[in-house]
Amino acid sequence: MIERRKFLALTVFGIAAGAAGCGRDADRVRLASGEVGGFYHAFAQLLAAVAAEAGTVRIEPVPTAGSQENLAMLASGEVNAALALADSVRDEREPMLALGRVYENYLQLAVQKDGPIQQVTDLRGARVNLGAAGSGAAVTGERLLWAAGLNPDVDVDISHRPLRDAVAGVESGELDALLWAGGVPTGVLDVPQQLRLVELGDLAAPMRERFGHLYDLVVIPADAYEGGRAVHTVGVANLLLAAPSMSDAAAGAIVNLLVSRADRLVPAEAAGTQFLDTRQLIGTDSVPLHPGAAAVYRRRHG
């Protein structure tokens, strides 16, 4: 009888412990972010930190190459949340939900400070890095070239290196230009000491006409890079996405953090537009909101 009681007690304890463990796993969110030194990675780290303080959800940032890799990881189940540029999401076929529209990414075409490239059309025949393989810049960059009248497959020698490698390539002259989609300032870009940003503002309208309304005319402020000048460029919103399998509780907890801790979620790279208020967060274009996220937005804003 004693042995039977011990067995039953251990069985009940095991079931309870297993249930608690499952609960903890259900509240764990693996968030595909981006390259170390970039906006996505910085934002994911801040979100994880405020989540740890709040104790309502556990967020584990996963460094990646960027939007395209993030979407692939989300589709495969390797992660259950991801950051991605809105135009990369538009091309995605896999089912996904949104937690919110969080920030504007700025396209930054960087060249040598005293180099000859003054506009995108000068890239004909040039060696250009269009973001790391798996990044959103790889998609957006090709669209930028098409909008400027260049064929990415014919007119430009394209590579896909990580940001730090690309910066080293431009500074050494191995590359003529690099395109980066991120917040401003991006510390790895040594502007204006070594690098110069090329004006891209004239291509915002052609990109909208050809590829849709996701592209905005934005301005990188003169004080974004110390000693730099104001530069007109193209902005693309980025979305915080969730797998349909994410629990309502986890989705709601993250949205509560986006709204209530907005002032704690502004990376140094976010001198540009941020969308961390309820009215802007819900603007996720064609991606439906996660039910847990929608419930929180309704409670907060009606």
Steps between C-alpha positions, in 0.01 A plus 500: 500500500784738589673426172173554311449837672855601413438399140176699480661802666794493260263460205291800604816705562633404159178600326493833684864570421444408138201732478701784654783436257256505208365831626845647511572372148170645377602841633848483343531699179795446268531824303694501172671839497791608276872571475690600812555875475173558315159629601313168514751346737501807726118515513473128578749536787302789649171313465651195671628718785164667575327162469736357761418789734125461450515122544200438271682340206852376427657631179811340355654712220655297217766681289443456124587655165168685487146495362511214250677264738261605777198415286647162407567420866148606593352278228709199605415535869858574609368819657150616590556874450696705249580851384475566127475780247145545374598447136666166583183396682287597199674233292461228764260212436507337845223581752605747766351755733616840619556639846559852376664745263794619704749724315600647166820365345704743293676395180859621518721479193855560624801573278853628558497855629688643202392239245336575164156351567244778545173326409364149452542510122875534559495139626496364145800264483574551871562240772210537741414311817121468532483383860595163642358185344164453668452870577208720402742741331569231240134525390456874541837574340410328175175695490693820556722420201202416278336831597818682395495331160774245575471125447645334813588187302689684228604852593642453851750257656303400810633332813337406832735545793424568867499869584842522667667316210324726250614815682859374496464426128381851415763667716777295337368556148417132446134603474359819352186522712288322758129516573380470858141502624493603863462775753711813515764540611648157435826507692686271260455755220780753548308797358624758407862427590553204266166451327236718336128432461352536151166678450222247424191715552422534129443125482226482766222586253621264222528218754145563619371506145674178403495294819221638718429748776750362755771751413512845661703813436691568823790718611807394694552806723821698474585421863438124466867447412717754679631746244283351226245669276128435458430230242168416334444128465242221490339365815345156547298404806601191692259264668521285810351167392378191679434139407131402514597251773608775742267504801259790547661563839850537354379720213304720738793529741730619219248757378457630853877554510498679162238742625586543868881490474539688170752742648723204593490352149677771304844382383775752438448415131141632508537869423234451233129436524377263768147361509475396863152633572174313461372688195820437304581154632185352347594617147634160390382525138383163364625295796217433749557563867548206734175452699688551827647825367168622361332442837753723675468775238120493534522531877741790474352691209152361435 
